[in-house]
């Protein structure tokens, strides 16, 4: 039976955004920001690398710009339909398809409704990028459209610096310097890309993640409290997180179940409420092996290993636990047996850890007996978590896989 979606503010949808959009009523959203594939030829344009996202990219575009533009046109037409007459539309892109997308959006929104070409300077330059022969690319483009002459816009200003003076040498009065259409290009206007901020606390491992400050500027300017803000290539949920902090309603769509899991945890949204989430117990049995590992590790707020090659018995690491240290995670698609427990104990001993987590569908009785013996004789605590238990925050707390102050971020 085909999955049916229904429109509801403050909802995450997992699936093809075109199918979801077609289920929405006309003129129901106040602001749309999208950061779609850039047609750069990289799989990560659509996400975390699970098979749904990668295949969507490969099968949809096949390296042909015409196919890409057809893909975008179908979706942007639906976005125009559901946008309110007072609404705004922001499309984030780069040089790969910038000009083509401008022509496409002019056709859909009308040339007279094009408000700005916003240039977002990514940040400072360093490393191999500086070796390029020629002008070094250091910006993205954001196309800004409205649907009519009656649109929402709250003018924003950059506060004056303490040492700022006017040409006549006097101190300025007023709210500050009006923000131009070149962002992160002047003193006081700091909107650096998260990619160049090595120690940013915002980072979630999503390769095209945008900084919250960028979305904060757009959302504050083109919506009011209570308005519905939407992102239909939602990635790791930055738009939703910022909209929620600014007291807006929100809607997010992404094709990647892993992406939907990450954004749900980020904003305290229950996974069971994600419309169209592809993973049930039955479907998990049929998942690609790497997809299974990534999803289950993310589900307990762990960090999956992404490097290719031998994992040495470790599929990921988890920090927010009863051990108060980073401990290994191992994921199995088969029933965990006694030999599996012994091998994982060797890993924990090698890593000099207090314990670790084993995730699988089932565990055998001999394996349970071995876990108890190891805890009694070595004090190492090997904790088994079943697939069903990943959905129960109470069980995760009791097993020490998360702490009380972190539960709201899990499910």
NUVEX-208163 format. One record per residue (C-alpha): residue in three letters; z, y, x. Coordinates in steps of 0.02 Angstrom, whole numbers, plus 32768, in hexadecimal, padded with zeros to 4 digits. Layout:
<sites>
+---------+------+------+------+
: residuo :   pz :   py :   px :
+---------+------+------+------+
:     ala :    Z :    Y :    X :
...
+---------+------+------+------+
</sites>
This chain:
<sites>
+---------+------+------+------+
: residuo :   pz :   py :   px :
+---------+------+------+------+
:     unk : 8000 : 8000 : 8000 :
:     unk : 7FD0 : 80AB : 8043 :
:     unk : 8060 : 811C : 8072 :
:     unk : 8072 : 81B6 : 8003 :
:     unk : 80C0 : 8258 : 8041 :
:     unk : 8112 : 82DF : 7FD9 :
:     unk : 8135 : 8395 : 8002 :
:     unk : 81EA : 83BF : 8028 :
:     unk : 822C : 844C : 8098 :
:     unk : 829C : 8419 : 812A :
:     unk : 8240 : 8375 : 813F :
:     unk : 81F4 : 831B : 81D5 :
:     unk : 8155 : 82B8 : 81B3 :
:     unk : 8115 : 822E : 8224 :
:     unk : 805B : 820E : 8216 :
:     unk : 7FAD : 8258 : 8218 :
:     unk : 7FC7 : 8310 : 81F1 :
:     unk : 7F25 : 8319 : 818D :
:     unk : 7F62 : 8295 : 8112 :
:     unk : 800B : 82EB : 8103 :
:     unk : 7FBF : 8398 : 80ED :
:     unk : 7F4C : 835C : 8061 :
:     unk : 7FE8 : 832A : 7FFE :
:     unk : 8031 : 83DA : 8005 :
:     unk : 8019 : 845A : 7F78 :
:     unk : 7FB7 : 84FB : 7F8D :
:     unk : 800D : 8595 : 7FD9 :
:     unk : 80B6 : 8545 : 7FFF :
:     unk : 80D6 : 8579 : 80B5 :
:     unk : 8100 : 8626 : 80FD :
:     unk : 80DA : 860D : 81B6 :
:     unk : 8078 : 858C : 8218 :
:     unk : 807E : 8577 : 82D5 :
:     unk : 801C : 84EA : 8325 :
:     unk : 800B : 84B2 : 83D9 :
:     unk : 7F80 : 8431 : 83C2 :
:     unk : 7F22 : 83CA : 8444 :
:     unk : 7ECC : 843E : 84C0 :
:     unk : 7E36 : 83CA : 84D8 :
:     unk : 7E67 : 83BB : 858E :
:     unk : 7E43 : 8300 : 859A :
:     unk : 7EFA : 82D4 : 85B4 :
:     unk : 7F55 : 8257 : 8545 :
:     unk : 7FF5 : 82BB : 8546 :
:     unk : 7FA3 : 8342 : 84DD :
:     unk : 7FD6 : 82DF : 8445 :
:     unk : 8080 : 82A7 : 8486 :
:     unk : 80FD : 8232 : 84D5 :
:     unk : 8080 : 81AA : 84F7 :
:     unk : 80A4 : 812D : 846E :
:     unk : 800D : 80CE : 8430 :
:     unk : 7FFC : 812E : 838C :
:     unk : 7FE9 : 81D4 : 83E4 :
:     unk : 7F7D : 819B : 8475 :
:     unk : 7F07 : 813B : 8404 :
:     unk : 7EFC : 81D0 : 838E :
:     unk : 7EC0 : 8238 : 8421 :
:     unk : 7E48 : 81BA : 846A :
:     unk : 7DFF : 817C : 83C6 :
:     unk : 7DED : 8229 : 837A :
:     unk : 7D99 : 828E : 8403 :
:     unk : 7D40 : 8213 : 8475 :
:     unk : 7D21 : 82A1 : 84EF :
:     unk : 7CB1 : 82FF : 8475 :
:     unk : 7CD6 : 83B5 : 844D :
:     unk : 7C7C : 83A7 : 83A6 :
:     unk : 7CF0 : 831B : 8372 :
:     unk : 7D87 : 837E : 83A9 :
:     unk : 7D50 : 8419 : 8349 :
:     unk : 7D2F : 83B1 : 82AD :
:     unk : 7DDE : 8369 : 82BF :
:     unk : 7E27 : 8419 : 82CB :
:     unk : 7DBE : 8463 : 823F :
:     unk : 7DF5 : 83E0 : 81C0 :
:     unk : 7EAB : 8406 : 81E6 :
:     unk : 7EA1 : 84C3 : 81F3 :
:     unk : 7E48 : 84CC : 814B :
:     unk : 7EDB : 846F : 80FD :
:     unk : 7F55 : 84E3 : 8155 :
:     unk : 7EFA : 857B : 8110 :
:     unk : 7F06 : 852F : 8061 :
:     unk : 7FC2 : 8514 : 8068 :
:     unk : 7FE9 : 85BC : 80BA :
:     unk : 802D : 8640 : 8044 :
:     unk : 7FC8 : 86E2 : 802D :
:     unk : 804F : 873E : 8091 :
:     unk : 8051 : 86B8 : 8118 :
:     unk : 8022 : 86B6 : 81D0 :
:     unk : 7FCD : 8634 : 823D :
:     unk : 7FE4 : 8623 : 82FB :
:     unk : 7F75 : 85AB : 835E :
:     unk : 7FAA : 8586 : 8412 :
:     unk : 7F1C : 8552 : 8486 :
:     unk : 7ED3 : 856A : 8534 :
:     unk : 7E28 : 8580 : 8587 :
:     unk : 7DE9 : 84D3 : 855B :
:     unk : 7DC4 : 8500 : 84A5 :
:     unk : 7E03 : 85B2 : 8491 :
:     unk : 7D5B : 8601 : 8464 :
:     unk : 7D26 : 8572 : 83F2 :
:     unk : 7DCA : 8577 : 8391 :
:     unk : 7DBC : 8634 : 837C :
:     unk : 7D10 : 8622 : 832B :
:     unk : 7D4F : 8593 : 82BF :
:     unk : 7DE7 : 85F4 : 8281 :
:     unk : 7D7D : 8690 : 8261 :
:     unk : 7D14 : 8626 : 81ED :
:     unk : 7DAC : 85E2 : 8190 :
:     unk : 7E1F : 867A : 818A :
:     unk : 7D9B : 8702 : 8194 :
:     unk : 7D7C : 8773 : 822A :
:     unk : 7DD9 : 8802 : 81D5 :
:     unk : 7E78 : 879A : 81D0 :
:     unk : 7E7D : 8782 : 828C :
:     unk : 7F11 : 87EB : 82C8 :
:     unk : 7F25 : 87C7 : 8382 :
:     unk : 7EF4 : 8761 : 8417 :
:     unk : 7F9E : 874B : 846A :
:     unk : 7F9F : 8725 : 8523 :
:     unk : 8039 : 86C2 : 8558 :
:     unk : 8051 : 86C5 : 8614 :
:     unk : 809A : 861C : 8644 :
:     unk : 8105 : 865C : 86D4 :
:     unk : 810D : 8669 : 8791 :
:     unk : 8099 : 8608 : 8803 :
:     unk : 80C8 : 858B : 8888 :
:     unk : 808F : 84EB : 88DD :
:     unk : 7FE1 : 849F : 88D4 :
:     unk : 7FA9 : 8515 : 884B :
:     unk : 7FA8 : 85A7 : 88C5 :
:     unk : 7F28 : 854E : 8935 :
:     unk : 7E9B : 855E : 88B6 :
:     unk : 7DFF : 85B8 : 88F4 :
:     unk : 7DE4 : 863E : 886F :
:     unk : 7E4F : 8693 : 87EC :
:     unk : 7EE5 : 8628 : 87C0 :
:     unk : 7EF9 : 8601 : 8707 :
:     unk : 7FA8 : 862F : 86CE :
:     unk : 7FA2 : 864A : 8613 :
:     unk : 7F8A : 85FC : 8568 :
:     unk : 7F3E : 8651 : 84D0 :
:     unk : 7F8D : 865F : 8423 :
:     unk : 7F15 : 868F : 8397 :
:     unk : 7F70 : 86EC : 830C :
:     unk : 7F27 : 86F2 : 825B :
:     unk : 7F66 : 8729 : 81B1 :
:     unk : 7F27 : 86F9 : 8104 :
:     unk : 7F22 : 87A6 : 80B5 :
:     unk : 7F4B : 885D : 80D7 :
:     unk : 7FF7 : 8841 : 808A :
:     unk : 804D : 87DC : 8112 :
:     unk : 80FC : 87CD : 8159 :
:     unk : 811A : 8820 : 8201 :
:     unk : 81C0 : 8858 : 824A :
:     unk : 819B : 88C6 : 82E1 :
:     unk : 81F8 : 8891 : 837E :
:     unk : 822E : 88F4 : 8416 :
:     unk : 8264 : 88D2 : 84C8 :
:     unk : 8308 : 892E : 84EA :
:     unk : 82FE : 89BA : 856B :
:     unk : 8342 : 8990 : 8617 :
:     unk : 83D9 : 89F8 : 864E :
:     unk : 8371 : 8A52 : 86D1 :
:     unk : 82DB : 8A73 : 865F :
:     unk : 82AA : 8B2A : 864B :
:     unk : 821A : 8B81 : 85F5 :
:     unk : 8192 : 8BDF : 8653 :
:     unk : 81F7 : 8C7F : 8642 :
:     unk : 828A : 8C2B : 8697 :
:     unk : 82F4 : 8C22 : 85F9 :
:     unk : 8349 : 8B88 : 85B2 :
:     unk : 82E6 : 8B39 : 8523 :
:     unk : 831E : 8B31 : 846E :
:     unk : 82ED : 8AAF : 83ED :
:     unk : 82ED : 89F2 : 83E1 :
:     unk : 8293 : 89CD : 8483 :
:     unk : 81E3 : 89A9 : 84BF :
:     unk : 8170 : 8962 : 8437 :
:     unk : 8133 : 88B4 : 8465 :
:     unk : 807C : 88AF : 8496 :
:     unk : 7FFE : 8821 : 8484 :
:     unk : 8019 : 87EF : 853A :
:     unk : 80BB : 878C : 8544 :
:     unk : 8124 : 8767 : 85DE :
:     unk : 80BC : 87E7 : 863C :
:     unk : 8134 : 8879 : 8650 :
:     unk : 81E3 : 88A0 : 868C :
:     unk : 8265 : 886A : 860F :
:     unk : 81EF : 87F8 : 85AE :
:     unk : 8225 : 874C : 85EB :
:     unk : 81CD : 86BB : 8595 :
:     unk : 81AC : 8641 : 8623 :
:     unk : 8164 : 8595 : 85FF :
:     unk : 81E6 : 850B : 85F9 :
:     unk : 8176 : 84A7 : 866F :
:     unk : 81A3 : 8518 : 8702 :
:     unk : 825E : 851C : 86DD :
:     unk : 829A : 8482 : 8739 :
:     unk : 834D : 8485 : 86F8 :
:     unk : 8332 : 84C2 : 8647 :
:     unk : 83AB : 8474 : 85CB :
:     unk : 8321 : 8479 : 8548 :
:     unk : 82B6 : 83F7 : 85A1 :
:     unk : 829F : 8355 : 853F :
:     unk : 8219 : 8301 : 85A9 :
:     unk : 818B : 8339 : 8538 :
:     unk : 80F9 : 836B : 85A9 :
:     unk : 80B9 : 83FF : 8543 :
:     unk : 8162 : 843C : 8504 :
:     unk : 816C : 84F8 : 84E4 :
:     unk : 8207 : 8564 : 84FF :
:     unk : 8273 : 8592 : 846A :
:     unk : 8265 : 864A : 8499 :
:     unk : 81A9 : 8645 : 8477 :
:     unk : 81C0 : 85FD : 83C8 :
:     unk : 8252 : 8671 : 83A5 :
:     unk : 81E0 : 8708 : 83BE :
:     unk : 815B : 86C5 : 8349 :
:     unk : 81D1 : 868A : 82C1 :
:     unk : 8239 : 872B : 82BE :
:     unk : 819C : 8796 : 82B6 :
:     unk : 813B : 8738 : 8230 :
:     unk : 81BF : 86F3 : 81BB :
:     unk : 8263 : 871F : 8167 :
:     unk : 8302 : 86BB : 814A :
:     unk : 82E4 : 8633 : 80CA :
:     unk : 8228 : 862D : 80EA :
:     unk : 81D1 : 8588 : 810E :
:     unk : 8194 : 8576 : 81C3 :
:     unk : 811F : 84E5 : 81EA :
:     unk : 80DF : 848E : 8286 :
:     unk : 805F : 8405 : 826A :
:     unk : 8051 : 83CA : 8320 :
:     unk : 810C : 83CA : 8332 :
:     unk : 8127 : 836F : 83D7 :
:     unk : 81E0 : 8373 : 8401 :
:     unk : 820E : 83EC : 8375 :
:     unk : 8224 : 8494 : 83CC :
:     unk : 81E0 : 84F2 : 8334 :
:     unk : 8258 : 8497 : 82C0 :
:     unk : 82EE : 84B2 : 8331 :
:     unk : 82CE : 856E : 833D :
:     unk : 82A7 : 8581 : 8284 :
:     unk : 834A : 852B : 8259 :
:     unk : 83AD : 859C : 82CE :
:     unk : 835C : 8635 : 827D :
:     unk : 8388 : 85FB : 81CC :
:     unk : 82D7 : 85D0 : 819B :
:     unk : 82A0 : 8535 : 813F :
:     unk : 8226 : 84C7 : 819E :
:     unk : 81A6 : 843C : 8197 :
:     unk : 816E : 83D2 : 822A :
:     unk : 80E5 : 834F : 823C :
:     unk : 80BE : 82E3 : 82D3 :
:     unk : 805B : 8243 : 82E8 :
:     unk : 80D4 : 81FB : 836A :
:     unk : 816D : 8198 : 832D :
:     unk : 81BF : 81B8 : 83D6 :
:     unk : 819F : 8273 : 83C2 :
:     unk : 81E9 : 826E : 8313 :
:     unk : 8282 : 8212 : 8355 :
:     unk : 829E : 8294 : 83DD :
:     unk : 828C : 8329 : 8367 :
:     unk : 82FC : 82D8 : 82E5 :
:     unk : 8388 : 82C4 : 8364 :
:     unk : 836A : 8374 : 83A2 :
:     unk : 838A : 83C5 : 82F9 :
:     unk : 8407 : 8348 : 82B1 :
:     unk : 838C : 82FB : 8235 :
:     unk : 83A2 : 8248 : 81F6 :
:     unk : 831B : 81D0 : 822F :
:     unk : 831E : 8177 : 8187 :
:     unk : 82E5 : 821B : 8136 :
:     unk : 8248 : 822C : 81A2 :
:     unk : 81B8 : 8215 : 8128 :
:     unk : 813B : 8196 : 8168 :
:     unk : 81A1 : 8156 : 81FD :
:     unk : 8141 : 80BD : 8236 :
:     unk : 81CF : 8057 : 827C :
:     unk : 822A : 7FDB : 820F :
:     unk : 8279 : 7F3B : 8251 :
:     unk : 81DC : 7EDA : 8226 :
:     unk : 8168 : 7F5B : 8277 :
:     unk : 81D3 : 7F65 : 8312 :
:     unk : 81B0 : 7EAC : 8332 :
:     unk : 80F7 : 7ED9 : 833A :
:     unk : 8105 : 7F71 : 83AC :
:     unk : 80B5 : 7F82 : 8455 :
:     unk : 813A : 7F53 : 84D5 :
:     unk : 8146 : 7FFF : 8526 :
:     unk : 814D : 8054 : 847C :
:     unk : 81DE : 7FE3 : 844C :
:     unk : 823D : 800E : 84EA :
:     unk : 8222 : 80CA : 84DB :
:     unk : 8253 : 80D4 : 8426 :
:     unk : 82F2 : 806E : 8433 :
:     unk : 832E : 80C8 : 84CF :
:     unk : 830E : 8173 : 8480 :
:     unk : 836B : 8138 : 83E5 :
:     unk : 8410 : 812F : 8445 :
:     unk : 83EE : 81D4 : 849D :
:     unk : 83B5 : 817D : 853B :
:     unk : 832F : 81AA : 85B9 :
:     unk : 82A4 : 8127 : 85CB :
:     unk : 825E : 8102 : 8676 :
:     unk : 81AA : 813F : 867E :
:     unk : 8174 : 8108 : 872B :
:     unk : 8102 : 8074 : 8738 :
:     unk : 8131 : 7FDA : 879B :
:     unk : 81C8 : 7F69 : 87A2 :
:     unk : 825C : 7FAD : 8740 :
:     unk : 82DC : 7F43 : 879E :
:     unk : 8330 : 7F14 : 86FA :
:     unk : 8345 : 7FC8 : 86BC :
:     unk : 82DC : 800D : 862D :
:     unk : 833A : 80B1 : 861C :
:     unk : 83DD : 810F : 8635 :
:     unk : 845E : 8155 : 85BC :
:     unk : 84DF : 81DE : 85DE :
:     unk : 853A : 8203 : 853B :
:     unk : 85AB : 816A : 8532 :
:     unk : 865B : 812A : 8541 :
:     unk : 8644 : 8107 : 85FB :
:     unk : 8634 : 81C2 : 8622 :
:     unk : 85A9 : 819B : 869D :
:     unk : 84F0 : 8173 : 869C :
:     unk : 84DB : 80B8 : 8678 :
:     unk : 8442 : 8046 : 866F :
:     unk : 83E9 : 800E : 85D2 :
:     unk : 8385 : 7F6E : 85C1 :
:     unk : 8316 : 7F49 : 852B :
:     unk : 82DD : 7E9C : 84F6 :
:     unk : 8267 : 7E69 : 846A :
:     unk : 82A7 : 7DB6 : 846B :
:     unk : 8354 : 7D75 : 8441 :
:     unk : 83CA : 7D9B : 84D2 :
:     unk : 8408 : 7CFC : 8524 :
:     unk : 848C : 7CD4 : 85A6 :
:     unk : 8412 : 7CE6 : 863A :
:     unk : 83E2 : 7D94 : 85FD :
:     unk : 8498 : 7DC9 : 85FD :
:     unk : 84B3 : 7D85 : 86AD :
:     unk : 841A : 7DE0 : 86F0 :
:     unk : 8450 : 7E84 : 86A0 :
:     unk : 84FE : 7E6E : 86E9 :
:     unk : 84AE : 7E62 : 8794 :
:     unk : 8455 : 7F07 : 8772 :
:     unk : 84F7 : 7F5D : 8740 :
:     unk : 854E : 7F19 : 87DA :
:     unk : 84BF : 7F54 : 884A :
:     unk : 84C3 : 8002 : 87FC :
:     unk : 8581 : 8007 : 880B :
:     unk : 859A : 8032 : 8754 :
:     unk : 8624 : 800C : 86D8 :
:     unk : 85AE : 7FC2 : 8659 :
:     unk : 8508 : 7FD4 : 85FE :
:     unk : 84AA : 7FBB : 855B :
:     unk : 843B : 7F2A : 8527 :
:     unk : 83CB : 7F49 : 8490 :
:     unk : 8370 : 7EBF : 8432 :
:     unk : 8359 : 7E74 : 8385 :
:     unk : 83D6 : 7DE7 : 839E :
:     unk : 8450 : 7D9E : 841B :
:     unk : 847E : 7CE6 : 842F :
:     unk : 8530 : 7CA4 : 8424 :
:     unk : 852F : 7C6B : 84DB :
:     unk : 84FC : 7D1B : 850C :
:     unk : 858E : 7D65 : 84AA :
:     unk : 8606 : 7CED : 84FF :
:     unk : 85C1 : 7D1E : 85AA :
:     unk : 85D6 : 7DD8 : 8585 :
:     unk : 868E : 7DBA : 8558 :
:     unk : 86A9 : 7D53 : 85F6 :
:     unk : 865C : 7DD9 : 8666 :
:     unk : 86C6 : 7E61 : 8617 :
:     unk : 8764 : 7DFA : 862E :
:     unk : 8740 : 7DC7 : 86E2 :
:     unk : 86DE : 7E5B : 872A :
:     unk : 8711 : 7EEB : 86B4 :
:     unk : 8657 : 7F11 : 86A0 :
:     unk : 862E : 7F37 : 85EA :
:     unk : 8582 : 7EFC : 85B0 :
:     unk : 8565 : 7F40 : 8500 :
:     unk : 84E7 : 7EF3 : 848A :
:     unk : 8493 : 7F61 : 8405 :
:     unk : 841F : 7F15 : 8384 :
:     unk : 8388 : 7F6E : 833E :
:     unk : 83DF : 7F82 : 8294 :
:     unk : 8476 : 7FD1 : 82E8 :
:     unk : 840B : 805C : 8332 :
:     unk : 8406 : 80A6 : 8283 :
:     unk : 84C4 : 80A5 : 826B :
:     unk : 851D : 8135 : 82C2 :
:     unk : 85C7 : 80EA : 8298 :
:     unk : 859F : 804A : 82F7 :
:     unk : 8557 : 80AB : 8389 :
:     unk : 85F9 : 810D : 8395 :
:     unk : 8665 : 8071 : 838D :
:     unk : 85FD : 801E : 8415 :
:     unk : 8609 : 80B6 : 8484 :
:     unk : 854F : 80DD : 8483 :
:     unk : 8571 : 8190 : 844F :
:     unk : 8603 : 8208 : 8445 :
:     unk : 8648 : 8258 : 83A6 :
:     unk : 860C : 8307 : 83D5 :
:     unk : 855B : 82C5 : 83EE :
:     unk : 8548 : 825D : 8350 :
:     unk : 84F7 : 82E5 : 82E8 :
:     unk : 8468 : 82E6 : 8365 :
:     unk : 8440 : 822E : 8352 :
:     unk : 8414 : 8203 : 829F :
+---------+------+------+------+
</sites>
